[in-house]
Amino acid sequence: MKSLAKNFINGIIVIVPIIIVVWVIYKTFLFLDGLLGNLLRPYMAESYIPGIGLLLTVALITFLGFLSTRFVTGKLIGLIDRLLEKIPLVKTIYSVIKDTVNSFLGEKKSFSKVALITIPGTEMKSLGFITSEELESLHEPLKEYIAVYVQQTFQVAGFTFLIPKDQVEILDVKPEDAMKFILSGGMANKSKLPGKQ
């Protein structure tokens, strides 16, 4: 009976992560394929091949990126950008989305530096990601502070702490290794993390 239970647990350990990854990839594919695919299906009827919508979405994004660097279309996109930043409520949503996308894909990527911080009043340490090193534009007295985002385990949520620069230790750790370590609750500890230098 013990052997049967052990084999069942081993099966869960091996199969469940594979099933979840396949399911996430499948759902992501359906979502991206459906962006333009849902518009094409009525016209293509039974000749629609799954993946055409995804290819067209990638091609459209690439083409729009190309247009954004051209004089006339770049000016038009800049005009739309400025317009969205002036509409109440819309400007808040737009700026958050724009800044988030820029933080992952822009030239000045956030989450590219891993930080080790001490939780105030304790000797406990926490890993986080530097998201902004220039806070004086937000509030002048914060110029000696930096923003550190501390991710919660098993969640997308987290906290942003404003910490004095001299109290933050920058680690020579790959951000993806630190993210894996945090999201797994410390179980994915094969990475180069504090104490493993």
N, CA, C and O atoms as a DFTB+ gen file, in Angstrom:
788 C
 N C O
     1  1       0.832      -1.211       0.000
     2  2       0.000       0.000       0.000
     3  2       0.870       1.266       0.000
     4  3       0.566       2.244      -0.683
     5  1       1.974       1.222       0.795
     6  2       2.882       2.374       0.858
     7  2       3.492       2.643      -0.509
     8  3       3.649       3.794      -0.917
     9  1       3.837       1.558      -1.218
    10  2       4.434       1.687      -2.546
    11  2       3.452       2.325      -3.517
    12  3       3.838       3.148      -4.346
    13  1       2.188       1.947      -3.417
    14  2       1.137       2.507      -4.282
    15  2       0.975       3.997      -4.020
    16  3       0.882       4.786      -4.961
    17  1       0.939       4.389      -2.750
    18  2       0.795       5.801      -2.374
    19  2       2.008       6.602      -2.836
    20  3       1.871       7.730      -3.309
    21  1       3.202       6.010      -2.697
    22  2       4.426       6.694      -3.119
    23  2       4.437       6.926      -4.627
    24  3       4.821       7.999      -5.092
    25  1       4.007       5.903      -5.400
    26  2       3.933       6.034      -6.857
    27  2       2.907       7.091      -7.270
    28  3       3.113       7.833      -8.231
    29  1       1.797       7.146      -6.524
    30  2       0.760       8.141      -6.814
    31  2       1.298       9.553      -6.585
    32  3       1.077      10.441      -7.408
    33  1       2.009       9.766      -5.465
    34  2       2.589      11.077      -5.152
    35  2       3.657      11.446      -6.182
    36  3       3.728      12.594      -6.620
    37  1       4.488      10.474      -6.567
    38  2       5.487      10.728      -7.609
    39  2       4.826      11.121      -8.921
    40  3       5.303      12.002      -9.636
    41  1       3.719      10.450      -9.224
    42  2       2.963      10.784     -10.435
    43  2       2.453      12.212     -10.405
    44  3       2.515      12.919     -11.410
    45  1       1.944      12.642      -9.243
    46  2       1.459      14.026      -9.090
    47  2       2.619      15.003      -9.265
    48  3       2.487      16.004      -9.970
    49  1       3.759      14.716      -8.623
    50  2       4.927      15.601      -8.691
    51  2       5.399      15.767     -10.139
    52  3       5.792      16.862     -10.544
    53  1       5.360      14.690     -10.910
    54  2       5.847      14.728     -12.287
    55  2       4.796      15.301     -13.242
    56  3       5.113      16.154     -14.071
    57  1       3.558      14.840     -13.132
    58  2       2.525      15.153     -14.133
    59  2       1.870      16.512     -13.928
    60  3       1.647      17.230     -14.903
    61  1       1.552      16.892     -12.677
    62  2       0.799      18.135     -12.430
    63  2       1.501      19.372     -13.002
    64  3       0.841      20.162     -13.676
    65  1       2.817      19.585     -12.770
    66  2       3.460      20.761     -13.367
    67  2       3.389      20.760     -14.901
    68  3       3.215      21.812     -15.515
    69  1       3.525      19.571     -15.520
    70  2       3.450      19.475     -16.982
    71  2       2.058      19.848     -17.461
    72  3       1.913      20.607     -18.419
    73  1       1.020      19.315     -16.796
    74  2      -0.365      19.601     -17.186
    75  2      -0.657      21.092     -17.049
    76  3      -1.276      21.681     -17.936
    77  1      -0.221      21.711     -15.949
    78  2      -0.485      23.138     -15.727
    79  2       0.210      23.991     -16.782
    80  3      -0.389      24.927     -17.311
    81  1       1.486      23.674     -17.100
    82  2       2.227      24.438     -18.114
    83  2       1.569      24.298     -19.477
    84  3       1.413      25.288     -20.191
    85  1       1.178      23.070     -19.851
    86  2       0.510      22.841     -21.142
    87  2      -0.810      23.606     -21.188
    88  3      -1.145      24.209     -22.207
    89  1      -1.557      23.583     -20.085
    90  2      -2.846      24.284     -20.026
    91  2      -2.656      25.795     -20.171
    92  3      -3.405      26.443     -20.903
    93  1      -1.655      26.365     -19.477
    94  2      -1.384      27.812     -19.566
    95  2      -0.973      28.185     -20.991
    96  3      -1.450      29.183     -21.532
    97  1      -0.083      27.383     -21.605
    98  2       0.343      27.659     -22.985
    99  2      -0.848      27.576     -23.937
   100  3      -0.999      28.419     -24.822
   101  1      -1.691      26.562     -23.755
   102  2      -2.879      26.373     -24.603
   103  2      -3.830      27.567     -24.480
   104  3      -4.289      28.106     -25.487
   105  1      -4.124      27.978     -23.237
   106  2      -5.038      29.107     -23.019
   107  2      -4.452      30.410     -23.570
   108  3      -5.176      31.227     -24.138
   109  1      -3.136      30.600     -23.399
   110  2      -2.474      31.791     -23.937
   111  2      -2.557      31.800     -25.460
   112  3      -2.827      32.832     -26.074
   113  1      -2.318      30.627     -26.062
   114  2      -2.410      30.498     -27.520
   115  2      -3.822      30.841     -27.992
   116  3      -3.988      31.605     -28.943
   117  1      -4.852      30.275     -27.325
   118  2      -6.245      30.555     -27.713
   119  2      -6.569      32.041     -27.611
   120  3      -7.238      32.604     -28.478
   121  1      -6.080      32.673     -26.530
   122  2      -6.348      34.100     -26.341
   123  2      -5.700      34.926     -27.451
   124  3      -6.360      35.755     -28.078
   125  1      -4.395      34.696     -27.695
   126  2      -3.670      35.476     -28.708
   127  2      -4.173      35.181     -30.113
   128  3      -4.251      36.083     -30.948
   129  1      -4.516      33.920     -30.380
   130  2      -5.045      33.545     -31.691
   131  2      -6.428      34.165     -31.910
   132  3      -6.790      34.516     -33.032
   133  1      -7.193      34.293     -30.822
   134  2      -8.548      34.827     -30.932
   135  2      -8.617      36.338     -31.128
   136  3      -9.650      36.851     -31.557
   137  1      -7.527      37.067     -30.821
   138  2      -7.553      38.526     -30.972
   139  2      -7.960      38.931     -32.382
   140  3      -8.865      39.746     -32.558
   141  1      -7.302      38.370     -33.382
   142  2      -7.688      38.643     -34.773
   143  2      -8.389      37.449     -35.402
   144  3      -9.131      37.599     -36.372
   145  1      -8.156      36.271     -34.855
   146  2      -8.767      35.056     -35.395
   147  2     -10.277      35.093     -35.355
   148  3     -10.933      34.614     -36.279
   149  1     -10.844      35.659     -34.289
   150  2     -12.308      35.741     -34.187
   151  2     -12.910      36.634     -35.268
   152  3     -14.061      36.447     -35.662
   153  1     -12.129      37.606     -35.748
   154  2     -12.599      38.459     -36.841
   155  2     -12.522      37.734     -38.188
   156  3     -13.323      37.990     -39.087
   157  1     -11.549      36.829     -38.313
   158  2     -11.337      36.124     -39.584
   159  2     -12.240      34.909     -39.769
   160  3     -12.601      34.575     -40.898
   161  1     -12.607      34.248     -38.678
   162  2     -13.356      32.988     -38.772
   163  2     -14.627      33.089     -39.617
   164  3     -14.863      32.210     -40.445
   165  1     -15.466      34.136     -39.440
   166  2     -16.692      34.200     -40.254
   167  2     -16.404      34.254     -41.762
   168  3     -17.210      33.772     -42.558
   169  1     -15.270      34.832     -42.160
   170  2     -14.944      34.972     -43.581
   171  2     -14.233      33.735     -44.136
   172  3     -14.334      33.432     -45.325
   173  1     -13.519      33.031     -43.270
   174  2     -12.751      31.876     -43.747
   175  2     -13.504      30.564     -43.557
   176  3     -13.106      29.526     -44.086
   177  1     -14.600      30.622     -42.793
   178  2     -15.452      29.447     -42.527
   179  2     -14.611      28.242     -42.097
   180  3     -13.932      28.299     -41.072
   181  1     -14.651      27.158     -42.867
   182  2     -13.977      25.926     -42.467
   183  2     -12.501      25.898     -42.864
   184  3     -11.778      24.975     -42.488
   185  1     -12.053      26.888     -43.613
   186  2     -10.652      26.890     -44.044
   187  2      -9.727      27.579     -43.032
   188  3      -8.523      27.689     -43.261
   189  1     -10.299      28.042     -41.910
   190  2      -9.485      28.718     -40.893
   191  2      -8.558      27.707     -40.225
   192  3      -8.994      26.641     -39.790
   193  1      -7.282      28.055     -40.150
   194  2      -6.283      27.205     -39.498
   195  2      -5.882      27.860     -38.175
   196  3      -5.452      29.013     -38.167
   197  1      -6.018      27.133     -37.043
   198  2      -5.606      27.716     -35.758
   199  2      -4.149      28.181     -35.821
   200  3      -3.266      27.453     -36.274
   201  1      -3.923      29.400     -35.360
   202  2      -2.584      29.982     -35.387
   203  2      -2.481      31.156     -36.344
   204  3      -1.581      31.986     -36.220
   205  1      -3.409      31.228     -37.310
   206  2      -3.388      32.346     -38.267
   207  2      -3.628      33.662     -37.531
   208  3      -2.971      34.666     -37.809
   209  1      -4.577      33.649     -36.587
   210  2      -4.862      34.856     -35.802
   211  2      -3.651      35.312     -35.010
   212  3      -3.385      36.510     -34.910
   213  1      -2.909      34.352     -34.439
   214  2      -1.702      34.662     -33.671
   215  2      -0.632      35.266     -34.575
   216  3      -0.011      36.267     -34.219
   217  1      -0.415      34.660     -35.746
   218  2       0.580      35.180     -36.692
   219  2       0.220      36.589     -37.153
   220  3       1.087      37.456     -37.261
   221  1      -1.065      36.808     -37.425
   222  2      -1.497      38.143     -37.855
   223  2      -1.361      39.159     -36.725
   224  3      -1.024      40.316     -36.975
   225  1      -1.619      38.739     -35.479
   226  2      -1.459      39.632     -34.322
   227  2       0.003      40.046     -34.175
   228  3       0.298      41.224     -33.972
   229  1       0.917      39.081     -34.275
   230  2       2.356      39.375     -34.189
   231  2       2.768      40.306     -35.331
   232  3       3.509      41.265     -35.122
   233  1       2.276      40.012     -36.550
   234  2       2.609      40.841     -37.721
   235  2       2.074      42.265     -37.546
   236  3       2.760      43.233     -37.874
   237  1       0.839      42.391     -37.026
   238  2       0.232      43.721     -36.832
   239  2       1.008      44.523     -35.790
   240  3       1.277      45.707     -35.993
   241  1       1.371      43.883     -34.673
   242  2       2.137      44.575     -33.621
   243  2       3.485      45.036     -34.175
   244  3       3.920      46.157     -33.910
   245  1       4.148      44.162     -34.951
   246  2       5.436      44.508     -35.554
   247  2       5.286      45.678     -36.523
   248  3       6.107      46.595     -36.538
   249  1       4.229      45.635     -37.328
   250  2       3.977      46.704     -38.300
   251  2       3.693      48.033     -37.590
   252  3       4.189      49.080     -38.006
   253  1       2.892      47.985     -36.516
   254  2       2.598      49.206     -35.753
   255  2       3.863      49.745     -35.079
   256  3       4.045      50.958     -34.975
   257  1       4.737      48.840     -34.623
   258  2       6.022      49.265     -34.064
   259  2       6.870      49.962     -35.112
   260  3       7.525      50.964     -34.827
   261  1       6.856      49.432     -36.319
   262  2       7.568      50.054     -37.439
   263  2       6.994      51.443     -37.731
   264  3       7.745      52.401     -37.911
   265  1       5.654      51.551     -37.776
   266  2       5.006      52.834     -38.062
   267  2       5.301      53.883     -36.986
   268  3       5.385      55.077     -37.273
   269  1       5.456      53.413     -35.739
   270  2       5.688      54.361     -34.637
   271  2       7.035      55.074     -34.758
   272  3       7.255      56.100     -34.115
   273  1       7.932      54.534     -35.579
   274  2       9.245      55.172     -35.758
   275  2       9.284      56.084     -36.985
   276  3      10.289      56.752     -37.229
   277  1       8.207      56.114     -37.749
   278  2       8.145      56.961     -38.943
   279  2       7.599      58.335     -38.586
   280  3       6.853      58.473     -37.617
   281  1       7.959      59.342     -39.353
   282  2       7.638      60.736     -39.011
   283  2       6.135      60.988     -38.863
   284  3       5.685      61.412     -37.798
   285  1       5.362      60.737     -39.907
   286  2       3.926      61.082     -39.888
   287  2       3.172      60.192     -38.911
   288  3       2.450      60.688     -38.046
   289  1       3.337      58.869     -39.046
   290  2       2.608      57.965     -38.158
   291  2       3.100      58.081     -36.718
   292  3       2.315      57.944     -35.779
   293  1       4.402      58.335     -36.541
   294  2       4.940      58.531     -35.194
   295  2       4.314      59.737     -34.521
   296  3       4.008      59.703     -33.329
   297  1       4.124      60.811     -35.293
   298  2       3.469      62.022     -34.764
   299  2       2.025      61.707     -34.369
   300  3       1.542      62.175     -33.339
   301  1       1.335      60.905     -35.203
   302  2      -0.059      60.541     -34.928
   303  2      -0.155      59.713     -33.651
   304  3      -1.021      59.955     -32.811
   305  1       0.741      58.734     -33.511
   306  2       0.749      57.896     -32.301
   307  2       1.095      58.741     -31.076
   308  3       0.530      58.542     -30.001
   309  1       2.029      59.689     -31.240
   310  2       2.372      60.608     -30.152
   311  2       1.182      61.466     -29.745
   312  3       0.989      61.743     -28.562
   313  1       0.386      61.886     -30.723
   314  2      -0.819      62.684     -30.468
   315  2      -1.841      61.868     -29.677
   316  3      -2.434      62.365     -28.720
   317  1      -2.044      60.616     -30.081
   318  2      -2.972      59.728     -29.358
   319  2      -2.475      59.508     -27.937
   320  3      -3.262      59.506     -26.990
   321  1      -1.149      59.321     -27.789
   322  2      -0.529      59.128     -26.474
   323  2      -0.806      60.326     -25.560
   324  3      -1.215      60.163     -24.411
   325  1      -0.577      61.527     -26.089
   326  2      -0.809      62.748     -25.293
   327  2      -2.290      62.922     -24.962
   328  3      -2.635      63.384     -23.874
   329  1      -3.164      62.551     -25.901
   330  2      -4.611      62.661     -25.679
   331  2      -5.048      61.729     -24.543
   332  3      -5.812      62.131     -23.666
   333  1      -4.560      60.479     -24.563
   334  2      -4.921      59.511     -23.526
   335  2      -4.400      59.937     -22.151
   336  3      -4.998      59.606     -21.127
   337  1      -3.284      60.672     -22.134
   338  2      -2.712      61.120     -20.864
   339  2      -3.410      62.354     -20.296
   340  3      -3.067      62.819     -19.209
   341  1      -4.397      62.888     -21.035
   342  2      -5.123      64.076     -20.548
   343  2      -6.560      63.769     -20.143
   344  3      -7.197      64.595     -19.489
   345  1      -7.085      62.606     -20.513
   346  2      -8.478      62.267     -20.185
   347  2      -8.535      61.741     -18.752
   348  3      -7.848      60.775     -18.421
   349  1      -9.351      62.371     -17.896
   350  2      -9.459      61.910     -16.506
   351  2      -9.822      60.425     -16.434
   352  3     -10.550      59.926     -17.292
   353  1      -9.337      59.743     -15.455
   354  2      -9.504      58.317     -15.205
   355  2      -8.767      57.469     -16.246
   356  3      -8.016      56.561     -15.888
   357  1      -8.981      57.764     -17.539
   358  2      -8.294      57.028     -18.612
   359  2      -6.785      57.209     -18.464
   360  3      -6.026      56.259     -18.648
   361  1      -6.344      58.437     -18.128
   362  2      -4.902      58.705     -18.027
   363  2      -4.257      57.866     -16.933
   364  3      -3.106      57.454     -17.076
   365  1      -4.981      57.603     -15.832
   366  2      -4.443      56.785     -14.753
   367  2      -4.238      55.347     -15.222
   368  3      -3.174      54.759     -15.030
   369  1      -5.283      54.794     -15.841
   370  2      -5.209      53.414     -16.335
   371  2      -4.128      53.303     -17.409
   372  3      -3.316      52.378     -17.392
   373  1      -4.130      54.259     -18.344
   374  2      -3.184      54.225     -19.462
   375  2      -1.733      54.332     -18.972
   376  3      -0.862      53.595     -19.435
   377  1      -1.481      55.252     -18.035
   378  2      -0.102      55.440     -17.564
   379  2       0.404      54.224     -16.793
   380  3       1.578      53.871     -16.897
   381  1      -0.478      53.578     -16.017
   382  2      -0.071      52.373     -15.275
   383  2       0.292      51.260     -16.257
   384  3       1.324      50.606     -16.107
   385  1      -0.564      51.048     -17.268
   386  2      -0.298      49.996     -18.260
   387  2       0.966      50.313     -19.051
   388  3       1.803      49.437     -19.271
   389  1       1.101      51.571     -19.479
   390  2       2.267      51.987     -20.272
   391  2       3.560      51.816     -19.463
   392  3       4.544      51.275     -19.967
   393  1       3.552      52.279     -18.214
   394  2       4.754      52.170     -17.369
   395  2       5.099      50.719     -17.063
   396  3       6.272      50.355     -16.994
   397  1       4.062      49.883     -16.878
   398  2       4.299      48.463     -16.590
   399  2       4.928      47.772     -17.795
   400  3       5.893      47.021     -17.650
   401  1       4.381      48.024     -18.987
   402  2       4.937      47.423     -20.214
   403  2       6.370      47.904     -20.423
   404  3       7.252      47.113     -20.757
   405  1       6.604      49.223     -20.224
   406  2       7.961      49.777     -20.372
   407  2       8.941      49.186     -19.362
   408  3      10.122      49.006     -19.661
   409  1       8.437      48.886     -18.157
   410  2       9.331      48.353     -17.124
   411  2       9.837      46.961     -17.478
   412  3      10.917      46.564     -17.041
   413  1       9.055      46.208     -18.276
   414  2       9.490      44.865     -18.668
   415  2      10.205      44.849     -20.020
   416  3      11.118      44.050     -20.229
   417  1       9.788      45.738     -20.947
   418  2      10.312      45.669     -22.309
   419  2      11.102      46.896     -22.743
   420  3      11.812      46.844     -23.748
   421  1      10.993      47.994     -22.008
   422  2      11.668      49.230     -22.400
   423  2      13.164      49.172     -22.171
   424  3      13.700      48.167     -21.705
   425  1      13.837      50.282     -22.509
   426  2      15.293      50.346     -22.359
   427  2      15.708      50.294     -20.889
   428  3      16.683      49.631     -20.535
   429  1      14.950      51.007     -20.028
   430  2      15.257      50.987     -18.592
   431  2      14.330      49.986     -17.915
   432  3      13.292      50.363     -17.372
   433  1      14.703      48.717     -17.946
   434  2      13.846      47.677     -17.403
   435  2      13.850      47.710     -15.877
   436  3      14.899      47.829     -15.243
   437  1      12.643      47.602     -15.299
   438  2      12.548      47.393     -13.855
   439  2      12.708      45.891     -13.628
   440  3      12.748      45.123     -14.589
   441  1      12.795      45.484     -12.427
   442  2      12.946      44.077     -12.072
   443  2      14.258      43.498     -12.622
   444  3      14.414      42.279     -12.687
   445  1      15.201      44.368     -13.017
   446  2      16.471      43.861     -13.533
   447  2      17.523      43.790     -12.428
   448  3      18.580      43.186     -12.611
   449  1      17.230      44.413     -11.275
   450  2      18.158      44.354     -10.137
   451  2      17.450      43.709      -8.950
   452  3      16.348      44.103      -8.567
   453  1      18.110      42.713      -8.384
   454  2      17.561      42.019      -7.218
   455  2      18.136      42.662      -5.964
   456  3      19.340      42.903      -5.876
   457  1      17.264      42.941      -4.989
   458  2      17.689      43.611      -3.760
   459  2      17.417      42.732      -2.546
   460  3      16.452      41.969      -2.510
   461  1      18.288      42.859      -1.559
   462  2      18.093      42.193      -0.279
   463  2      17.813      43.284       0.745
   464  3      18.619      44.195       0.935
   465  1      16.660      43.182       1.404
   466  2      16.303      44.205       2.394
   467  2      16.075      43.550       3.755
   468  3      15.788      42.357       3.851
   469  1      16.211      44.368       4.808
   470  2      15.926      43.902       6.164
   471  2      14.558      44.426       6.560
   472  3      14.285      45.619       6.425
   473  1      13.700      43.545       7.047
   474  2      12.374      43.965       7.475
   475  2      12.537      44.768       8.762
   476  3      13.130      44.280       9.724
   477  1      12.008      46.015       8.791
   478  2      12.203      46.899       9.953
   479  2      11.809      46.245      11.275
   480  3      10.787      45.565      11.378
   481  1      12.650      46.471      12.280
   482  2      12.373      45.960      13.626
   483  2      12.686      44.487      13.794
   484  3      12.421      43.912      14.850
   485  1      13.253      43.864      12.752
   486  2      13.586      42.440      12.845
   487  2      14.976      42.218      12.245
   488  3      15.600      43.148      11.734
   489  1      15.439      41.001      12.315
   490  2      16.673      40.632      11.627
   491  2      16.356      39.813      10.383
   492  3      17.254      39.260       9.748
   493  1      15.050      39.740      10.036
   494  2      14.633      38.947       8.872
   495  2      14.933      39.693       7.579
   496  3      14.816      40.916       7.492
   497  1      15.322      38.916       6.589
   498  2      15.644      39.475       5.281
   499  2      14.549      39.102       4.284
   500  3      13.823      38.126       4.476
   501  1      14.440      39.900       3.211
   502  2      13.494      39.605       2.141
   503  2      14.107      39.996       0.806
   504  3      14.835      40.983       0.706
   505  1      13.802      39.204      -0.218
   506  2      14.249      39.528      -1.567
   507  2      13.214      40.410      -2.238
   508  3      12.012      40.241      -2.036
   509  1      13.691      41.350      -3.036
   510  2      12.790      42.227      -3.783
   511  2      13.444      42.660      -5.075
   512  3      14.560      42.246      -5.389
   513  1      12.751      43.487      -5.818
   514  2      13.252      43.975      -7.100
   515  2      13.219      45.501      -7.110
   516  3      12.212      46.105      -6.739
   517  1      14.313      46.121      -7.532
   518  2      14.357      47.579      -7.609
   519  2      13.497      48.013      -8.792
   520  3      13.739      47.603      -9.927
   521  1      12.498      48.841      -8.522
   522  2      11.608      49.303      -9.596
   523  2      11.847      50.766      -9.949
   524  3      11.507      51.196     -11.051
   525  1      12.425      51.537      -9.032
   526  2      12.737      52.938      -9.330
   527  2      13.841      53.419      -8.401
   528  3      13.792      53.224      -7.187
   529  1      14.841      54.055      -9.010
   530  2      15.944      54.598      -8.218
   531  2      15.901      56.119      -8.171
   532  3      16.774      56.743      -7.568
   533  1      14.904      56.716      -8.796
   534  2      14.771      58.180      -8.834
   535  2      13.388      58.580      -8.350
   536  3      12.444      58.678      -9.135
   537  1      13.280      58.810      -7.041
   538  2      11.981      59.115      -6.444
   539  2      11.782      60.598      -6.165
   540  3      10.714      61.010      -5.712
   541  1      12.829      61.415      -6.440
   542  2      12.680      62.854      -6.132
   543  2      11.600      63.512      -6.973
   544  3      11.031      64.528      -6.572
   545  1      11.306      62.930      -8.163
   546  2      10.240      63.505      -8.991
   547  2       8.873      63.279      -8.345
   548  3       7.926      64.025      -8.594
   549  1       8.785      62.252      -7.520
   550  2       7.546      61.982      -6.795
   551  2       7.422      62.916      -5.591
   552  3       6.363      63.494      -5.344
   553  1       8.530      63.054      -4.841
   554  2       8.533      63.893      -3.642
   555  2      10.000      64.179      -3.285
   556  3      10.772      63.243      -3.074
   557  1      10.383      65.422      -3.218
   558  2      11.785      65.837      -3.042
   559  2      12.505      65.130      -1.886
   560  3      13.636      64.684      -2.076
   561  1      11.891      65.005      -0.681
   562  2      12.608      64.341       0.419
   563  2      12.922      62.863       0.158
   564  3      13.690      62.258       0.906
   565  1      12.333      62.271      -0.902
   566  2      12.563      60.861      -1.190
   567  2      13.773      60.615      -2.098
   568  3      13.984      59.492      -2.556
   569  1      14.567      61.661      -2.360
   570  2      15.677      61.499      -3.301
   571  2      16.739      60.524      -2.808
   572  3      17.498      59.985      -3.614
   573  1      16.807      60.288      -1.504
   574  2      17.773      59.324      -0.964
   575  2      17.160      57.935      -0.788
   576  3      17.752      57.063      -0.151
   577  1      15.962      57.735      -1.361
   578  2      15.273      56.452      -1.243
   579  2      15.166      55.789      -2.617
   580  3      15.274      56.450      -3.649
   581  1      14.954      54.485      -2.609
   582  2      14.642      53.774      -3.844
   583  2      13.408      52.908      -3.592
   584  3      13.106      52.559      -2.451
   585  1      12.698      52.564      -4.671
   586  2      11.504      51.725      -4.554
   587  2      11.900      50.267      -4.766
   588  3      12.537      49.914      -5.758
   589  1      11.510      49.436      -3.814
   590  2      11.781      48.001      -3.896
   591  2      10.442      47.272      -3.844
   592  3       9.664      47.437      -2.905
   593  1      10.189      46.462      -4.873
   594  2       8.950      45.686      -4.933
   595  2       9.213      44.313      -4.352
   596  3      10.080      43.583      -4.831
   597  1       8.461      43.961      -3.316
   598  2       8.601      42.659      -2.662
   599  2       7.390      41.810      -3.033
   600  3       6.257      42.093      -2.643
   601  1       7.667      40.774      -3.791
   602  2       6.632      39.868      -4.300
   603  2       6.142      38.938      -3.202
   604  3       6.922      38.499      -2.357
   605  1       4.837      38.636      -3.216
   606  2       4.307      37.660      -2.276
   607  2       4.426      36.263      -2.877
   608  3       4.309      36.091      -4.091
   609  1       4.655      35.287      -2.042
   610  2       4.786      33.912      -2.498
   611  2       3.468      33.387      -3.056
   612  3       2.404      33.642      -2.493
   613  1       3.543      32.651      -4.167
   614  2       2.401      32.014      -4.831
   615  2       1.353      33.012      -5.311
   616  3       0.217      32.616      -5.573
   617  1       1.699      34.299      -5.435
   618  2       0.723      35.293      -5.872
   619  2       1.367      36.295      -6.813
   620  3       2.590      36.408      -6.898
   621  1       0.497      37.027      -7.524
   622  2       0.978      38.125      -8.368
   623  2       1.140      39.378      -7.517
   624  3       1.896      40.283      -7.871
   625  1       0.422      39.428      -6.380
   626  2       0.438      40.611      -5.528
   627  2       1.772      40.775      -4.810
   628  3       2.566      39.841      -4.702
   629  1       1.992      41.993      -4.322
   630  2       3.205      42.280      -3.564
   631  2       3.120      43.658      -2.954
   632  3       2.076      44.308      -3.012
   633  1       4.225      44.111      -2.363
   634  2       4.282      45.417      -1.720
   635  2       5.430      46.224      -2.302
   636  3       6.479      45.670      -2.630
   637  1       5.234      47.540      -2.431
   638  2       6.309      48.422      -2.859
   639  2       6.766      49.218      -1.642
   640  3       5.991      49.977      -1.059
   641  1       8.025      49.040      -1.264
   642  2       8.589      49.736      -0.120
   643  2       9.549      50.820      -0.599
   644  3      10.304      50.605      -1.547
   645  1       9.524      51.981       0.050
   646  2      10.480      53.043      -0.224
   647  2      11.521      52.979       0.889
   648  3      11.225      53.242       2.055
   649  1      12.738      52.624       0.505
   650  2      13.782      52.303       1.479
   651  2      15.002      53.178       1.237
   652  3      15.374      53.403       0.085
   653  1      15.639      53.681       2.309
   654  2      16.873      54.449       2.109
   655  2      17.901      53.640       1.308
   656  3      18.076      52.443       1.537
   657  1      18.571      54.303       0.373
   658  2      19.503      53.624      -0.527
   659  2      20.583      52.847       0.221
   660  3      20.983      51.766      -0.210
   661  1      21.058      53.398       1.342
   662  2      22.150      52.732       2.057
   663  2      21.694      51.492       2.828
   664  3      22.518      50.773       3.395
   665  1      20.373      51.240       2.850
   666  2      19.859      50.065       3.547
   667  2      19.460      48.950       2.578
   668  3      18.874      47.945       2.979
   669  1      19.786      49.142       1.303
   670  2      19.446      48.144       0.287
   671  2      20.730      47.544      -0.273
   672  3      21.633      48.265      -0.697
   673  1      20.800      46.236      -0.269
   674  2      21.957      45.536      -0.823
   675  2      21.571      44.947      -2.180
   676  3      20.649      44.137      -2.270
   677  1      22.280      45.360      -3.233
   678  2      22.031      44.824      -4.567
   679  2      22.755      43.489      -4.681
   680  3      23.947      43.392      -4.388
   681  1      22.024      42.456      -5.110
   682  2      22.600      41.119      -5.226
   683  2      22.946      40.787      -6.669
   684  3      22.272      41.225      -7.601
   685  1      23.989      40.020      -6.834
   686  2      24.378      39.544      -8.162
   687  2      23.624      38.245      -8.436
   688  3      24.204      37.160      -8.464
   689  1      22.298      38.390      -8.639
   690  2      21.410      37.253      -8.857
   691  2      20.557      37.562     -10.076
   692  3      20.105      38.693     -10.252
   693  1      20.336      36.559     -10.916
   694  2      19.467      36.754     -12.074
   695  2      18.043      37.004     -11.581
   696  3      17.563      36.276     -10.713
   697  1      17.344      38.033     -12.124
   698  2      15.978      38.318     -11.678
   699  2      15.045      37.116     -11.791
   700  3      14.193      36.912     -10.926
   701  1      15.199      36.309     -12.862
   702  2      14.311      35.154     -13.015
   703  2      14.560      34.101     -11.935
   704  3      13.631      33.410     -11.517
   705  1      15.821      33.974     -11.479
   706  2      16.120      33.039     -10.385
   707  2      15.506      33.525      -9.077
   708  3      14.950      32.738      -8.311
   709  1      15.612      34.826      -8.833
   710  2      15.022      35.402      -7.618
   711  2      13.505      35.275      -7.642
   712  3      12.892      34.948      -6.625
   713  1      12.887      35.534      -8.816
   714  2      11.429      35.427      -8.937
   715  2      10.978      33.989      -8.683
   716  3       9.981      33.753      -8.000
   717  1      11.718      33.037      -9.239
   718  2      11.404      31.618      -9.047
   719  2      11.488      31.262      -7.561
   720  3      10.625      30.562      -7.031
   721  1      12.539      31.754      -6.896
   722  2      12.752      31.498      -5.471
   723  2      11.596      32.065      -4.642
   724  3      11.073      31.398      -3.750
   725  1      11.203      33.313      -4.952
   726  2      10.136      33.974      -4.184
   727  2       8.795      33.298      -4.414
   728  3       8.088      32.968      -3.462
   729  1       8.437      33.088      -5.701
   730  2       7.123      32.532      -6.028
   731  2       6.954      31.108      -5.511
   732  3       5.837      30.669      -5.239
   733  1       8.063      30.390      -5.378
   734  2       7.971      29.006      -4.887
   735  2       8.037      28.939      -3.362
   736  3       8.026      27.852      -2.785
   737  1       8.107      30.097      -2.713
   738  2       8.198      30.106      -1.256
   739  2       9.542      29.612      -0.751
   740  3       9.647      29.117       0.371
   741  1      10.586      29.749      -1.593
   742  2      11.924      29.334      -1.204
   743  2      12.240      27.890      -1.565
   744  3      13.333      27.400      -1.281
   745  1      11.266      27.194      -2.203
   746  2      11.497      25.784      -2.546
   747  2      12.416      25.630      -3.744
   748  3      13.152      24.648      -3.844
   749  1      12.377      26.603      -4.661
   750  2      13.275      26.554      -5.820
   751  2      14.576      27.217      -5.426
   752  3      14.867      28.326      -5.873
   753  1      15.360      26.558      -4.599
   754  2      16.547      27.174      -3.988
   755  2      17.855      26.713      -4.630
   756  3      18.913      26.806      -4.008
   757  1      17.794      26.219      -5.864
   758  2      19.023      25.779      -6.526
   759  2      19.727      26.925      -7.197
   760  3      20.825      26.758      -7.729
   761  1      19.103      28.107      -7.180
   762  2      19.691      29.268      -7.823
   763  2      20.815      29.844      -6.980
   764  3      21.026      29.448      -5.833
   765  1      21.539      30.800      -7.581
   766  2      22.596      31.512      -6.849
   767  2      21.930      32.604      -6.021
   768  3      21.673      33.694      -6.531
   769  1      21.653      32.329      -4.777
   770  2      20.935      33.233      -3.893
   771  2      21.797      33.564      -2.683
   772  3      22.865      32.975      -2.513
   773  1      21.350      34.507      -1.824
   774  2      22.155      34.888      -0.670
   775  2      22.650      33.667       0.103
   776  3      21.884      32.752       0.403
   777  1      23.936      33.673       0.415
   778  2      24.516      32.545       1.139
   779  2      25.037      31.471       0.204
   780  3      25.647      30.500       0.651
   781  1      24.793      31.643      -1.145
   782  2      25.264      30.662      -2.110
   783  2      26.274      31.281      -3.041
   784  3      26.499      30.768      -4.137
   785  1      26.885      32.370      -2.632
   786  2      27.850      33.079      -3.494
   787  2      29.063      32.207      -3.726
   788  3      29.992      32.615      -4.423
